[in-house]
Amino acid sequence: MNQLHIYPTSRALRTLSQYYKEQEGFLPTLMRMDEFEQRAILLGNTMKIDPLQRILLLREAAKFEAFEDLKLDISLVRFFTKSDALFKFFEEMAAEKIDFMRLSEADAYVEFTTHLEILERLLQNYKNLLDAKGYTDKAFIPSSHVLNIGFLKSYREIEVHLEGYLSFFELELLEKISQEVALTVHYTTSKFNKKMQERFKTLGISLKNNHHISFSLTDKKVLTTQKNENIIHAKVYAVEEREEQIALAFEKIEEMVSSGFLAEEIVLILPNENFKEHFTLFDIHHNLNFAMGYDYSNGRIYKSLEALYRYWQSFDAESKKLLERYGFVLEEIKKISVSQKMHVGDFFVCIDGLGYHESPLQGADKQDKKKEKFNERVHEQYVHFSQGLRI
């Protein structure tokens, strides 16, 4: 059939793959939306920068006097955590086709004109460094890509099963692709995605609200519509404190399981992602499986190394007590010279000696990998980090 079906999540792909395994005949190619976007474009003579190198280059770009007004610490460890917010800001501006001039004219940003000028200079400095090294970044792809016609032409038709929201860049990309190959979009409209409906309307496609709709982005016409008959029968409960929601949720989950619901078919939707940490504290039997994953920065190993860093910054009694609570052996810590410069490999060996790696580091061979302690993902990241900071 030579069809490509695009879905928003890996979970959706797993479900479809399982379904198609039980069918006969030719199977369509399945791909995640983000993977499709990466394969559908070419970057010319540039190469997308490595995640580690982009942080180091942005830190280099931030070395100008005015940047201090943003009150951001550019020390290596601190900048690793703060740089993510800067990258997301630049990427969102690029994806929504908004420049600094337009942003400064918005009422909400009138008081931040100076800060916007600093960020604009930071972005330009960063781009200059990228250009000098032959790299590009996600923040510049919307303005510097070309379509991968060879990849697109390998499919007779492409079907996008869309959920949620498309940025201006993503919609523009799909519209350009639709001119090269037949492209159909499957979308469910509701009162929550009217903004997206308006964007499709600017392309000449009017969508009925509260319907399951398939439309051709190539021909700009609706193919099928079906009224969304799904109705949520909801019960609303009021609680005085936010944390009471946790006890209520567990109580209702228990009631559903007791009444015959399969536990794997029960979905807990949180008001926001940060509230997940509260549920994790009370999930003593590890029954919940959060689709958004877990934030490594809230894990014990990260917090332990952060406590070590704070101790080396101050050597005060409070940071010393924190080290003891995390199980550090102070005698071993005192053997390490904080001011000593060392090769990145020696640094990792030093940290490994404190017991905060789940994998052998340098010289891992087949025998090491047979050990129960070996963690392939940890070792891969160590090798990746070592190559990025090779001296």
C-alpha positions as CSV (number, residue, x, y, z in Angstrom):
1,M,0.0,0.0,0.0
2,N,3.0,2.3,0.5
3,Q,1.3,4.4,3.1
4,L,2.8,6.3,6.0
5,H,0.7,6.7,9.1
6,I,1.8,9.3,11.6
7,Y,0.8,9.3,15.3
8,P,1.6,11.7,18.1
9,T,3.0,9.2,20.7
10,S,4.9,6.0,21.0
11,R,2.1,4.5,23.1
12,A,-0.3,5.0,20.1
13,L,2.2,3.3,17.8
14,R,2.5,0.3,20.1
15,T,-1.3,-0.1,20.2
16,L,-1.5,0.1,16.4
17,S,1.4,-2.3,15.9
18,Q,-0.3,-4.9,18.1
19,Y,-3.5,-4.5,16.1
20,Y,-1.8,-4.8,12.7
21,K,0.0,-8.0,13.9
22,E,-3.4,-9.7,14.0
23,Q,-4.3,-8.6,10.5
24,E,-3.5,-10.0,7.1
25,G,-2.2,-8.1,4.1
26,F,0.3,-5.3,3.6
27,L,0.9,-3.1,6.6
28,P,1.4,0.6,6.5
29,T,4.6,2.3,7.8
30,L,4.0,3.8,11.3
31,M,6.0,6.7,12.6
32,R,5.9,9.2,15.4
33,M,5.2,12.9,14.6
34,D,8.6,14.2,15.9
35,E,10.5,11.5,14.0
36,F,8.6,12.3,10.8
37,E,9.4,16.0,11.1
38,Q,13.1,15.2,11.5
39,R,13.1,12.9,8.5
40,A,11.0,15.2,6.3
41,I,13.5,18.1,6.3
42,L,17.2,18.5,5.3
43,L,19.6,21.0,6.8
44,G,21.8,21.7,3.8
45,N,25.5,21.8,4.7
46,T,24.9,22.1,8.4
47,M,24.5,19.5,11.1
48,K,22.2,19.6,14.1
49,I,24.3,20.3,17.2
50,D,24.8,17.7,19.9
51,P,22.6,18.3,23.1
52,L,25.7,18.7,25.3
53,Q,27.7,20.9,22.9
54,R,24.7,23.3,22.5
55,I,24.8,24.0,26.2
56,L,28.5,24.7,26.1
57,L,28.2,27.0,23.1
58,L,25.2,28.9,24.6
59,R,27.3,29.4,27.7
60,E,30.1,30.8,25.6
61,A,27.6,33.1,23.8
62,A,26.5,34.4,27.2
63,K,29.9,35.8,28.0
64,F,29.1,39.5,27.5
65,E,28.7,42.2,30.2
66,A,25.0,43.0,29.6
67,F,24.0,39.3,30.2
68,E,24.7,39.8,33.9
69,D,21.5,41.9,34.1
70,L,19.5,38.6,33.7
71,K,20.8,37.4,37.0
72,L,21.6,33.9,35.5
73,D,24.6,32.0,36.9
74,I,26.8,30.9,34.0
75,S,29.0,28.6,36.1
76,L,29.0,25.2,34.3
77,V,26.8,23.2,36.7
78,R,24.2,25.9,37.2
79,F,24.0,26.8,33.6
80,F,23.3,23.2,32.7
81,T,20.0,23.5,34.5
82,K,19.1,27.1,33.6
83,S,19.9,26.8,29.8
84,D,16.9,24.6,29.2
85,A,14.5,27.5,29.8
86,L,16.5,29.7,27.3
87,F,16.4,27.0,24.6
88,K,12.7,26.4,25.1
89,F,12.1,30.2,24.8
90,F,14.1,30.5,21.6
91,E,12.5,27.3,20.1
92,E,8.9,28.4,20.8
93,M,9.6,31.8,19.2
94,A,10.9,30.1,16.1
95,A,8.1,27.6,16.0
96,E,5.4,30.3,16.2
97,K,7.2,32.5,13.7
98,I,7.6,35.4,16.2
99,D,10.7,37.7,16.2
100,F,12.0,39.9,19.0
101,M,10.6,43.1,17.3
102,R,7.0,41.7,17.4
103,L,7.5,40.4,21.0
104,S,8.7,43.8,22.2
105,E,5.6,45.4,20.8
106,A,3.3,43.2,22.8
107,D,1.8,44.9,25.9
108,A,2.8,42.0,28.2
109,Y,6.5,42.6,27.4
110,V,6.7,46.4,27.4
111,E,8.5,46.4,30.8
112,F,11.0,43.8,29.6
113,T,12.5,45.6,26.6
114,T,16.0,45.6,28.0
115,H,15.9,41.9,28.8
116,L,14.6,41.1,25.3
117,E,17.5,43.0,23.8
118,I,19.9,40.9,25.9
119,L,18.2,37.7,24.8
120,E,18.3,38.8,21.2
121,R,22.0,39.4,21.4
122,L,22.5,36.1,23.1
123,L,20.7,34.3,20.3
124,Q,22.7,36.1,17.7
125,N,26.0,35.3,19.4
126,Y,24.9,31.7,19.7
127,K,24.0,31.6,15.9
128,N,27.4,33.1,15.0
129,L,29.2,30.3,17.0
130,L,27.1,27.7,15.3
131,D,27.8,29.1,11.8
132,A,31.5,29.1,12.5
133,K,31.4,25.4,13.4
134,G,29.0,24.3,10.7
135,Y,26.2,23.5,13.1
136,T,22.5,24.5,13.4
137,D,20.0,24.3,16.3
138,K,16.4,23.4,16.7
139,A,15.7,27.2,17.2
140,F,16.9,27.9,13.6
141,I,15.5,25.0,11.7
142,P,12.2,26.7,10.9
143,S,14.1,29.3,8.9
144,S,16.9,27.2,7.4
145,H,15.5,23.9,6.2
146,V,14.4,22.3,2.9
147,L,12.1,19.4,2.3
148,N,13.5,15.9,1.9
149,I,11.7,15.2,-1.3
150,G,13.3,11.8,-1.8
151,F,11.9,10.6,1.6
152,L,8.5,12.1,1.0
153,K,8.1,10.7,-2.5
154,S,8.8,7.2,-1.3
155,Y,5.2,7.1,0.0
156,R,2.1,7.2,-2.1
157,E,0.1,8.9,0.6
158,I,0.6,10.1,4.2
159,E,-2.0,10.1,6.9
160,V,-1.6,12.2,10.0
161,H,-3.6,11.2,13.1
162,L,-3.5,14.6,14.8
163,E,-4.1,15.3,18.5
164,G,-3.7,18.6,20.3
165,Y,-1.9,21.6,18.8
166,L,0.4,22.3,15.8
167,S,2.7,25.3,15.9
168,F,2.8,27.7,12.9
169,F,6.0,26.0,11.7
170,E,4.6,22.4,12.0
171,L,1.4,23.5,10.1
172,E,3.4,25.2,7.5
173,L,5.6,22.1,7.1
174,L,2.6,19.8,6.6
175,E,1.1,22.3,4.1
176,K,4.3,22.2,2.1
177,I,4.5,18.4,2.3
178,S,0.9,18.2,1.1
179,Q,2.0,19.8,-2.2
180,E,4.5,17.0,-2.8
181,V,2.5,14.0,-1.7
182,A,-1.2,13.3,-0.9
183,L,-1.7,14.1,2.8
184,T,-4.8,13.4,4.9
185,V,-5.3,14.6,8.4
186,H,-7.6,12.9,10.9
187,Y,-8.7,15.2,13.7
188,T,-11.4,15.4,16.4
189,T,-12.7,18.9,17.0
190,S,-13.9,20.2,20.3
191,K,-14.3,23.5,22.2
192,F,-10.8,23.0,23.5
193,N,-9.1,23.2,20.1
194,K,-10.9,26.1,18.4
195,K,-7.6,27.9,17.9
196,M,-6.4,25.0,15.8
197,Q,-9.6,25.0,13.9
198,E,-9.0,28.7,13.1
199,R,-5.6,27.9,11.8
200,F,-7.0,25.3,9.4
201,K,-9.6,27.8,8.3
202,T,-6.9,30.2,7.2
203,L,-5.8,27.4,4.8
204,G,-9.4,27.2,3.4
205,I,-10.6,24.2,5.5
206,S,-13.7,24.8,7.7
207,L,-14.2,22.1,10.3
208,K,-17.4,21.4,12.2
209,N,-17.0,21.5,16.0
210,N,-17.4,18.4,18.1
211,H,-16.8,16.0,15.1
212,H,-14.4,13.3,14.1
213,I,-13.1,14.7,10.8
214,S,-10.8,13.5,8.0
215,F,-9.7,16.1,5.4
216,S,-7.3,16.3,2.6
217,L,-4.7,19.0,3.2
218,T,-3.6,18.5,-0.4
219,D,-7.0,19.2,-2.0
220,K,-8.2,21.4,0.9
221,K,-11.5,19.6,1.3
222,V,-13.2,17.6,4.0
223,L,-13.5,13.8,3.2
224,T,-15.5,12.5,6.1
225,T,-17.3,13.8,9.2
226,Q,-18.8,12.0,12.1
227,K,-20.4,13.6,15.1
228,N,-18.5,12.9,18.3
229,E,-21.1,11.1,20.4
230,N,-18.7,10.4,23.3
231,I,-20.0,11.9,26.5
232,I,-18.0,12.0,29.8
233,H,-20.2,11.1,32.8
234,A,-18.3,13.0,35.5
235,K,-18.8,13.2,39.2
236,V,-17.3,16.3,40.9
237,Y,-15.9,16.2,44.4
238,A,-14.9,19.2,46.5
239,V,-11.9,19.1,48.8
240,E,-10.5,21.9,51.1
241,E,-6.8,21.1,50.6
242,R,-5.0,20.3,47.4
243,E,-3.3,17.2,48.9
244,E,-6.7,15.7,49.7
245,Q,-7.1,15.0,46.0
246,I,-4.5,12.3,46.5
247,A,-6.4,10.4,49.1
248,L,-9.7,10.8,47.1
249,A,-8.0,9.5,43.9
250,F,-6.7,6.4,45.6
251,E,-10.0,5.8,47.3
252,K,-11.8,5.9,43.9
253,I,-9.3,3.7,42.2
254,E,-9.8,1.1,44.9
255,E,-13.6,1.3,44.5
256,M,-13.3,0.8,40.7
257,V,-11.0,-2.2,41.1
258,S,-13.3,-3.7,43.7
259,S,-16.3,-3.2,41.4
260,G,-14.6,-5.2,38.6
261,F,-12.6,-2.7,36.6
262,L,-9.2,-3.9,35.3
263,A,-6.5,-1.9,37.0
264,E,-4.6,-1.4,33.7
265,E,-7.7,0.2,32.2
266,I,-7.9,2.9,34.9
267,V,-6.4,6.3,33.9
268,L,-5.4,9.0,36.4
269,I,-5.2,12.4,34.8
270,L,-3.5,15.0,36.9
271,P,-4.2,18.8,36.9
272,N,-0.6,19.4,36.0
273,E,2.6,17.5,35.7
274,N,4.2,18.8,38.8
275,F,1.5,17.3,41.0
276,K,2.9,13.9,40.0
277,E,5.6,14.2,42.7
278,H,2.9,14.4,45.4
279,F,1.2,11.2,44.1
280,T,4.6,9.5,43.9
281,L,5.2,10.0,47.7
282,F,2.0,8.2,48.6
283,D,2.2,5.5,46.0
284,I,4.0,3.1,48.4
285,H,3.1,0.0,46.4
286,H,4.3,1.5,43.0
287,N,0.9,1.0,41.4
288,L,0.9,4.2,39.3
289,N,2.7,4.4,35.9
290,F,3.1,8.0,34.8
291,A,3.1,8.4,31.0
292,M,5.2,11.6,31.2
293,G,8.1,9.7,32.9
294,Y,10.1,10.9,35.9
295,D,12.3,13.9,36.4
296,Y,15.8,12.7,37.0
297,S,16.6,15.9,38.9
298,N,14.3,14.8,41.7
299,G,15.9,11.5,42.0
300,R,18.2,10.4,44.9
301,I,21.4,10.2,42.9
302,Y,21.0,13.7,41.4
303,K,20.1,15.1,44.8
304,S,23.1,13.4,46.3
305,L,25.5,14.8,43.8
306,E,23.9,18.2,44.2
307,A,24.5,18.0,48.0
308,L,28.1,17.2,47.3
309,Y,28.5,20.2,45.0
310,R,26.9,22.5,47.7
311,Y,29.4,21.1,50.3
312,W,32.3,21.9,48.0
313,Q,31.0,25.4,47.6
314,S,30.7,26.3,51.3
315,F,32.1,23.5,53.5
316,D,29.7,24.7,56.2
317,A,28.1,22.5,58.9
318,E,24.6,22.4,57.2
319,S,25.9,21.1,53.9
320,K,28.1,18.5,55.8
321,K,25.0,17.2,57.6
322,L,23.2,16.9,54.3
323,L,26.0,14.8,52.9
324,E,25.8,12.5,55.9
325,R,22.0,12.1,55.4
326,Y,22.7,11.0,51.8
327,G,25.1,8.4,53.0
328,F,28.4,9.9,51.9
329,V,31.6,8.8,53.7
330,L,33.2,12.1,54.8
331,E,36.6,10.5,55.1
332,E,36.4,9.7,51.3
333,I,35.1,13.1,50.4
334,K,38.1,14.8,52.3
335,K,40.5,12.8,50.1
336,I,39.3,14.7,47.0
337,S,41.0,18.0,46.2
338,V,38.3,20.4,45.0
339,S,40.8,22.7,43.2
340,Q,42.5,19.9,41.4
341,K,42.1,19.9,37.6
342,M,41.7,16.5,36.1
343,H,40.8,14.7,32.9
344,V,37.1,14.1,32.4
345,G,37.7,10.3,32.6
346,D,39.4,10.7,36.0
347,F,36.5,12.9,37.2
348,F,34.0,10.1,36.4
349,V,36.2,7.5,38.1
350,C,36.4,9.7,41.1
351,I,32.6,10.0,41.2
352,D,32.2,6.3,40.6
353,G,34.4,5.6,43.6
354,L,31.8,7.3,45.8
355,G,29.2,4.7,44.6
356,Y,27.0,7.0,42.5
357,H,27.1,5.2,39.1
358,E,25.2,2.1,38.1
359,S,27.7,1.1,35.6
360,P,31.5,0.4,35.2
361,L,33.0,3.4,33.4
362,Q,36.3,3.2,31.5
363,G,37.3,-0.1,29.9
364,A,34.0,-1.8,30.1
365,D,34.3,-5.2,28.3
366,K,32.1,-8.2,27.8
367,Q,32.9,-9.5,31.2
368,D,31.9,-6.2,32.8
369,K,28.6,-6.2,30.9
370,K,27.7,-9.6,32.4
371,K,27.8,-8.1,35.9
372,E,24.5,-7.4,37.5
373,K,25.6,-3.8,38.2
374,F,26.1,-2.9,34.5
375,N,23.6,-0.4,33.2
376,E,24.0,0.1,29.4
377,R,22.1,3.4,29.3
378,V,24.3,4.9,32.0
379,H,27.5,3.7,30.3
380,E,26.3,5.1,26.9
381,Q,25.8,8.5,28.5
382,Y,29.2,8.4,30.2
383,V,30.9,7.7,26.8
384,H,28.8,10.5,25.2
385,F,29.7,13.0,27.9
386,S,33.4,12.0,27.8
387,Q,33.6,12.6,24.0
388,G,31.9,16.0,24.3
389,L,34.3,17.2,27.0
390,R,37.4,15.4,25.6
391,I,40.6,17.3,26.6
